Amino acid sequence: MIKKVLAILMTLCLVLGLAACSSSGETAAPAATEAPAATEAADATEAPADSAATDDSASAEPVEISLWSFNIGSFTETSSWDSVIAAFNEVHPEITVTVNAINYQDGDQRLTTAISSGTGPDIIFEGPERIVGNYAREGLMADLSDLWTASGSDISEGISSLSQLDGTYYFFPISAAAHCMAINYEVFEAAGALQYIDEETRTWTTDDFVAAMAAVRDAIEAGTVSVAVPGIIYCGAQGGDQGTRALVNNLYSDYFVTEDGSSYNANSAKNVQALTLLQTMVNDGSLSANASFAASDELQAFANQTCAVSFCWNYSNYAQYAAQTQFTPFAMAFPSDDGVPELEMAGPYGFGVFDKGDAAKVEAAKTFVDFVCNDQTAGVEVVKATGFFPVHTDWGDVYAGDADAADRAPFALMSDYLGRSYALTGGWTEQRALWWPLLAEIMTTGADPQTAADNYVAQANANIG
C-alpha cells in the first residue's frame, strides 16, 4: 500500500511541475548490485496505464543508461530530450539517461562501430527497419513483449506486425504517419494542371500525373510559370529514398518486395514499367533527374520554387520549410494507375533496447521506454516533437486546438492511404545504398531499366542472409 501511495504522489509531482534537467555525453555506468525497479507492465491490474512508476524508486539502486536518438522531427540535439528526461526523473530519479544525438548521414556507421566495440547505446530511438530488421535479427535486442501485453492493445495491427520478429516484440512505437508528395498549388493553377488532381482526396491517377507534369513543362517553356523544372528525381544519396520508392511502386500498383517479403522486387514487370515511364518523362522534359541531389536538396529546390513538386513530403518537412515557401505547398498522395495510393509509413518511430548482458540496464531502459510511450503527458510531447501522430488511438487528436491543427489535417488524411510495409525484409540497409545508384543509372545515363533493375535485385537479395 505504501508503494502505491508513493507512486501516486510521484505521478502528481509530474503533473504539477517538472524540474529542468539535462545530460549529454556518455560516461561509464556504476556497477549495479541490484536491478532497479522494473515496470510491472505484465500485471495490468497493478500498473497504472499512464506511468512507469510502480515501485519505490527512491530505494532502488542508481543506474545510468544511454539513449542514441536519430534526428527525427525536432529531436536534433541532445537537449531536445531535456524536458522528457526531466519528467521521467520526477518519477525515476534513480535512473540517469544520457543522450547521444545522431543523424542519418553517418548514424548507421557510428552505431556499427560503437556496437562492435562494446560502447553502443542501451536505447535507440528510430524505426523498426533498423531495430527489428537489423539489430533484432542479429540477436542484439531485448524482449519488449511485456510492454505490449500491458499497453499495446490500441495500436494498429500494421504497426504491431512491424514491431516483432518471430512472435517476439523488440520495438515499441510512439508515433507514425504517412509519407507523401506535394505540389506547388499556384504553379499547377497557372499551368492548368489542377484539373488532373482530386483536391478533396488529394489523389490522382498515373495518367493524370503524366498529363499534369507535361502541362507544367509546357507552362515553363511558355514563360507563364517561374519554376525551372517540373520535378526532380533525386538520386545522389539515400536520404529520402522512401519518396522515390513510393513513386515507382505506386505508378502501376506494385510493391518493393515480393508478397511474402522474402526478396526485393524492383525488377517486376510493373516496377520496370514505372521506371521506364519515369525515364521517358525525364527524356521529354516533364521531369528532370539529378545524380548529385538527395531529398534535402530537392526539398530546398521545391521551397525555392526551382521545381513544382516534391517527392519527399510530410508535416515535418512542411513545418521546416514553411518560412521559405512563398506559395502553397499542397500535399498529395503518390499517383497510381487505379487512383488508389498505397503510401509508405513515416515511421513508426519508437524505441528498442539493446541487451548487452546487464539486466539492471535492460530493466532501466525498458522503464524509460514504458514511461515515454505510455505516459500520455510525456508521450504527447514526444509525438508532437516527431511531427507525426500517436500510435495509441486512445489518445485521440493530440493536435486539436493547436494553432497549426488545420495545417496538419492533410497529413492526417494521408494516414488513410497507408499500405503494407516492407521495411523488415533482410538486407534493408544494404539495399538502400543500392537504390539511388539504380535510379541514377536509369535516369541520368539512359541505361535499360530491366537490365539495371535485374542487377539491383541480384545485389540486394544477396544481402538478405
C-alpha atoms as one frame of an Amber mdcrd trajectory, in Angstrom:
protein
   0.000   0.000   0.000   2.844   2.414   0.886   4.410   1.788  -2.508   1.165
   2.568  -4.270   0.729   5.823  -2.320   4.251   6.871  -3.188   3.648   6.098
  -6.837   0.524   8.273  -6.834   2.350  11.128  -5.105   5.183  10.970  -7.624
   2.738  10.990 -10.516   1.101  14.114  -9.014   4.520  15.736  -8.873   4.892
  15.081 -12.587   1.599  16.794 -13.352   2.139  19.792 -11.038   5.609  20.740
 -12.120   8.680  19.345 -13.821  12.199  20.204 -12.801  14.561  21.151 -15.604
  17.275  18.579 -16.133  19.664  17.771 -18.924  22.592  15.482 -19.568  24.745
  14.758 -22.549  27.709  12.620 -23.436  28.260   9.124 -22.131  30.136   8.010
 -19.035  30.702   4.596 -17.581  27.778   3.350 -15.507  28.398   2.331 -11.868
  28.294  -1.363 -11.199  24.751  -2.421 -10.431  24.327  -4.674  -7.425  20.581
  -4.869  -7.681  18.249  -4.453 -10.656  16.225  -1.207 -10.497  12.513  -1.376
 -10.089  11.079  -2.604 -13.375   7.712  -1.661 -14.757   5.189  -4.255 -13.668
   3.665  -3.996 -17.139   2.544  -7.590 -17.324   0.059  -7.055 -14.476  -2.467
  -4.582 -15.864  -4.383  -4.588 -12.562  -1.377  -3.313 -10.610   0.383  -0.992
 -13.100  -1.238   2.378 -13.885  -1.821   2.809 -17.597  -0.080   6.161 -17.841
   3.062   5.786 -15.771   6.053   3.511 -15.344   6.256   4.318 -11.608   5.090
   1.143  -9.899   7.885   0.621  -7.351   9.574   2.676  -4.684  12.146   4.336
  -6.940  13.801   6.156  -4.083  15.127   2.892  -2.665  16.320   1.483  -5.978
  19.986   1.250  -6.875  21.118   4.033  -9.247  21.765   3.054 -12.836  22.899
   5.019 -15.877  21.684   4.266 -19.370  22.353   5.840 -22.745  19.873   6.822
 -25.442  21.011   7.274 -29.034  18.473   9.313 -30.965  18.250   9.772 -34.723
  17.261  13.241 -35.970  13.526  12.633 -36.148  11.376  15.754 -36.235  12.750
  18.237 -33.717  14.917  15.651 -31.960  18.075  17.072 -33.475  20.189  17.818
 -30.383  20.875  16.127 -27.067  18.998  18.982 -25.412  15.870  18.066 -27.399
  15.246  15.367 -24.796  15.761  17.558 -21.716  12.104  18.073 -20.781  11.217
  14.421 -21.399  14.083  13.195 -19.237  13.207  15.747 -16.549   9.670  14.370
 -16.444  10.993  10.820 -16.299  13.365  11.677 -13.439  10.492  13.124 -11.422
   9.209   9.565 -11.318  12.507   7.668 -11.575  15.315   9.739 -10.053  17.419
   6.612  -9.707  17.830   6.262 -13.486  20.188   8.650 -15.275  19.657   8.905
 -19.037  22.419  10.327 -21.203  21.642  11.251 -24.797  23.708  10.994 -27.957
  22.105  12.715 -30.961  22.969  11.076 -34.295  21.808  11.692 -37.848  21.019
   9.750 -40.982  24.208  10.753 -42.743  26.621   8.746 -40.594  24.417   7.336
 -37.823  24.483   3.772 -39.105  28.264   3.782 -39.324  28.619   5.241 -35.838
  26.236   2.673 -34.409  28.032  -0.211 -36.083  31.379   0.986 -34.768  30.058
   1.512 -31.232  28.249  -1.822 -31.107  31.331  -3.649 -32.366  33.492  -2.036
 -29.682  31.022  -2.650 -26.869  30.203   1.028 -26.383  26.825   1.048 -28.101
  23.650   2.514 -26.593  21.191   0.940 -24.201  18.231   2.502 -26.051  17.851
   3.546 -29.670  15.177   5.929 -30.951  14.416   5.062 -34.570  12.159   2.848
 -36.658  11.613  -0.914 -36.885  13.629  -1.289 -40.073  16.800  -0.877 -38.028
  15.663  -2.044 -34.612  13.821  -5.159 -35.759  15.010  -5.660 -39.330  18.689
  -5.337 -38.498  19.554  -5.470 -34.803  16.923  -7.959 -33.606  17.871 -10.275
 -36.459  21.421 -10.115 -35.166  20.286 -11.104 -31.661  21.175  -7.749 -30.109
  17.815  -6.595 -28.751  15.875  -7.173 -25.536  12.374  -8.640 -25.494   9.737
  -5.908 -25.042   6.725  -8.217 -25.208   5.669  -7.384 -21.642   5.244  -3.736
 -22.604   2.986  -4.740 -25.473   0.940  -7.025 -23.224   0.322  -4.149 -20.821
  -0.286  -1.252 -23.189  -0.304  -2.194 -26.858  -3.939  -3.134 -27.348  -4.937
   0.100 -29.078  -2.029   0.087 -31.554  -2.884  -0.978 -35.099  -2.103  -4.434
 -36.384   0.019  -2.982 -39.177   2.321  -1.277 -36.694   2.250  -4.248 -34.345
   3.398  -6.559 -37.135   6.413  -4.340 -37.759   7.395  -4.389 -34.106   8.076
  -8.100 -33.778  10.254 -10.844 -35.158   9.122 -14.463 -34.972   6.468 -13.521
 -32.433   8.741 -11.584 -30.063   8.413  -7.813 -29.744  11.655  -5.843 -29.964
  10.244  -2.399 -30.788   7.743  -0.135 -29.065   6.368   2.746 -31.168   5.330
   6.256 -30.194   4.265   7.942 -33.453   3.589   7.288 -37.112   2.150   8.908
 -40.217   2.373   8.528 -43.974   4.990   9.887 -46.357   3.501  11.714 -49.317
   4.457  14.235 -52.001   3.487  17.845 -52.642   2.777  20.229 -55.490   3.161
  23.987 -55.829  -0.531  24.852 -55.970  -0.112  28.213 -57.671   2.160  26.800
 -60.387  -0.294  23.975 -61.083  -3.120  26.508 -61.215  -1.271  28.767 -63.648
  -0.328  25.767 -65.797  -3.902  24.487 -65.938  -2.801  21.299 -64.162  -5.223
  21.390 -61.226  -7.759  19.618 -63.431  -5.655  16.480 -63.070  -5.863  16.167
 -59.281  -8.676  15.398 -56.861  -8.301  18.226 -54.364 -10.648  16.678 -51.823
  -8.994  13.264 -51.569  -5.595  14.569 -52.725  -5.187  11.665 -55.130  -4.517
  11.344 -58.856  -4.015   8.624 -61.411  -0.794   7.853 -63.242  -2.260   9.214
 -66.470  -3.250  12.415 -64.653   0.244  12.727 -63.193   1.797  12.423 -66.637
  -0.622  14.996 -68.068  -0.096  17.405 -65.156   3.686  17.295 -65.362   3.528
  17.829 -69.123   1.273  20.855 -68.548   3.782  22.320 -66.088   6.607  21.678
 -68.565   4.695  23.476 -71.294   3.954  26.391 -68.975   7.652  26.675 -68.117
   8.527  26.748 -71.817   5.853  29.372 -72.441   7.147  31.512 -69.583   3.837
  31.524 -67.710   5.280  29.976 -64.522   8.541  30.802 -62.791   9.851  27.378
 -61.768  12.846  25.981 -63.643  11.798  22.325 -63.937   8.564  20.421 -63.280
  10.068  17.956 -60.797  13.383  16.360 -59.832  14.081  12.658 -59.383  16.862
  12.904 -56.812  19.357  10.068 -56.982  22.565  11.285 -55.394  22.244   9.699
 -51.940  19.865   7.568 -49.905  18.279  10.402 -47.905  14.542  10.485 -48.590
  14.642   7.294 -50.635  11.144   6.424 -49.422   9.832   9.078 -51.814  11.338
   7.649 -54.973  10.419   4.111 -53.911   6.796   5.120 -53.392   6.725   6.949
 -56.709   7.942   3.873 -58.591   5.794   1.365 -56.715   2.547   3.334 -56.954
   2.636   4.199 -60.651   1.486   0.698 -61.606   0.382  -0.611 -58.202   3.252
  -2.914 -57.338   5.416  -3.494 -54.272   9.057  -3.062 -53.431   9.346  -6.640
 -52.185   7.577  -9.885 -53.028   4.283 -10.713 -51.353   5.926 -12.816 -48.630
   8.660 -10.233 -48.063  11.385 -12.732 -48.863  13.092 -10.838 -51.700  13.270
  -7.496 -53.479  11.018  -6.855 -56.432  12.199  -3.772 -58.314  12.624  -5.832
 -61.490   8.996  -6.957 -61.707   7.121  -6.147 -64.903   5.094  -3.340 -63.269
   8.046  -1.768 -61.472  10.119  -1.823 -64.644   7.145  -0.280 -66.460   7.197
   2.514 -63.865  10.961   3.031 -64.159  10.590   3.174 -67.931   7.802   5.750
 -67.677   9.920   7.963 -65.425  12.879   7.638 -67.789  10.618   8.716 -70.655
   9.350  11.699 -68.659  12.920  12.765 -67.900  13.760  12.482 -71.593  10.771
  14.593 -72.657  11.377  17.259 -70.014   8.270  16.714 -67.891  10.640  15.606
 -65.130  14.347  16.027 -64.542  16.884  13.858 -62.719  19.848  14.901 -60.634
  22.592  12.473 -59.644  24.010  14.897 -57.079  20.733  15.573 -55.228  19.467
  13.849 -52.113  15.998  14.575 -50.763  17.182  17.580 -48.765  18.423  19.205
 -51.972  15.158  18.508 -53.736  13.185  19.903 -50.796  15.224  23.091 -50.885
  14.652  23.368 -54.632  10.918  22.946 -54.041  10.924  25.600 -51.307  12.863
  27.954 -53.591  10.384  27.349 -56.442  13.037  25.749 -58.615  10.763  22.742
 -59.117   6.986  22.405 -58.922   6.704  19.146 -56.949   8.454  17.379 -54.096
   8.551  13.614 -53.794   9.625  13.803 -50.132   6.886  15.444 -48.100   5.356
  15.126 -44.652   4.349  17.525 -41.921   7.871  17.820 -40.535   9.167  18.973
 -43.907   6.183  21.276 -44.316   6.985  22.924 -40.983  10.717  23.056 -41.642
  10.360  24.894 -44.943   7.246  26.929 -44.110   9.144  30.173 -43.648  10.782
  29.807 -47.066   7.774  28.846 -49.149   6.161  31.881 -50.746   3.473  29.653
 -52.251   1.022  26.952 -51.157   2.667  23.533 -50.824  -0.303  21.233 -51.416
   0.168  17.720 -50.006  -0.704  14.941 -52.455  -0.665  11.163 -52.415   1.572
   9.497 -54.976  -0.133   8.814 -58.319  -1.308   5.293 -59.062  -2.802   3.653
 -62.095  -6.070   2.928 -60.294  -6.144   6.161 -58.312  -5.844   4.242 -55.028
  -2.441   5.035 -53.492  -0.559   2.896 -51.001   1.776   5.112 -49.074   4.817
   4.247 -47.037   4.669   4.781 -43.328   6.614   7.699 -41.935   7.909   5.673
 -39.088   6.576   4.242 -36.960   9.161   5.809 -34.730   9.883   4.447 -31.303
  12.379   2.583 -29.197  14.400  -0.571 -28.966  16.510  -1.756 -26.036  19.888
  -3.359 -26.564  20.615  -6.392 -24.397  24.299  -6.137 -23.531  24.165  -8.655
 -20.692  23.439  -6.151 -17.908  19.998  -6.936 -16.501  19.853  -3.701 -14.490
  20.434  -1.581 -17.586  17.886  -3.542 -19.605  15.201  -3.086 -16.954  16.027
   0.597 -16.545  15.880   1.083 -20.311  12.513  -0.677 -20.502  11.238   1.518
 -17.683  12.200   4.600 -19.692  10.567   3.269 -22.869   7.412   2.392 -20.951
   7.227   5.873 -19.471   7.818   7.749 -22.734   5.449   5.630 -24.807   2.653
   5.063 -22.322   2.540   8.078 -20.023   0.191  10.252 -22.070   1.545  13.574
 -20.810   5.142  12.757 -21.698   4.137  10.736 -24.740   2.155  13.523 -26.383
   5.171  15.812 -26.010   7.326  13.251 -27.834   4.685  12.670 -30.520   4.473
  16.376 -31.240   8.251  16.655 -31.363   8.356  13.979 -34.072   5.750  15.954
 -36.036   3.575  12.892 -36.605   0.548  11.268 -34.950   0.280   8.955 -31.907
   0.136   5.208 -32.437  -2.133   4.980 -29.392  -5.564   5.500 -30.916  -6.946
   6.053 -27.410  -5.017   9.327 -27.234  -7.250  10.896 -29.866  -6.340  14.060
 -31.789  -3.337  15.387 -29.896  -3.231  18.494 -32.101  -6.852  19.570 -31.563
  -6.926  23.214 -30.595  -3.338  23.852 -31.654  -2.667  26.816 -33.911  -1.414
  24.502 -36.657  -4.247  21.962 -36.454  -5.601  22.956 -39.899  -2.143  22.641
 -41.440  -1.862  19.101 -40.113  -5.228  17.946 -41.445  -3.965  16.947 -44.928
  -1.270  14.792 -43.355  -3.791  13.062 -41.119  -5.731  12.277 -44.318  -2.650
  10.594 -45.789  -2.733   8.039 -42.982  -5.858   6.614 -44.641  -3.683   5.537
 -47.574  -1.053   3.576 -45.676  -0.045   0.389 -47.477   1.697  -2.699 -46.206
   5.232  -2.164 -45.050   8.274  -3.994 -46.359  10.965  -2.441 -44.189  11.716
  -5.689 -42.357  12.972  -7.608 -45.378  16.557  -8.628 -44.712  19.411  -6.575
 -46.096  17.352  -3.385 -45.795  20.263  -1.090 -45.061  22.349  -2.562 -47.876
  19.597  -2.239 -50.481  19.174   1.439 -49.614  22.763   2.012 -50.672  21.956
   0.324 -53.988  18.638   2.044 -54.759  19.784   5.527 -55.638  22.620   4.338
 -57.923  19.953   2.302 -59.747  17.876   5.443 -60.288  20.925   7.431 -61.370
  21.884   4.750 -63.872  18.412   4.694 -65.427  17.507   8.376 -65.215  20.831
  10.068 -65.990  22.744   7.622 -68.209  19.893   6.106 -70.208  20.501   2.542
 -69.006  17.971  -0.136 -69.873  15.522  -0.219 -66.918  15.059  -4.001 -66.961
  18.781  -4.747 -67.027  19.557  -2.186 -64.333  16.706  -3.420 -62.123  17.795
  -7.044 -62.545  21.293  -6.125 -61.388  19.941  -4.184 -58.424  17.703  -7.068
 -57.299  20.528  -9.593 -57.593  22.757  -7.459 -55.372  20.003  -6.567 -52.897
  18.843 -10.156 -52.489  22.410 -11.322 -51.924  22.392  -9.340 -48.670  19.215
 -10.818 -47.235  21.018 -13.627 -45.463
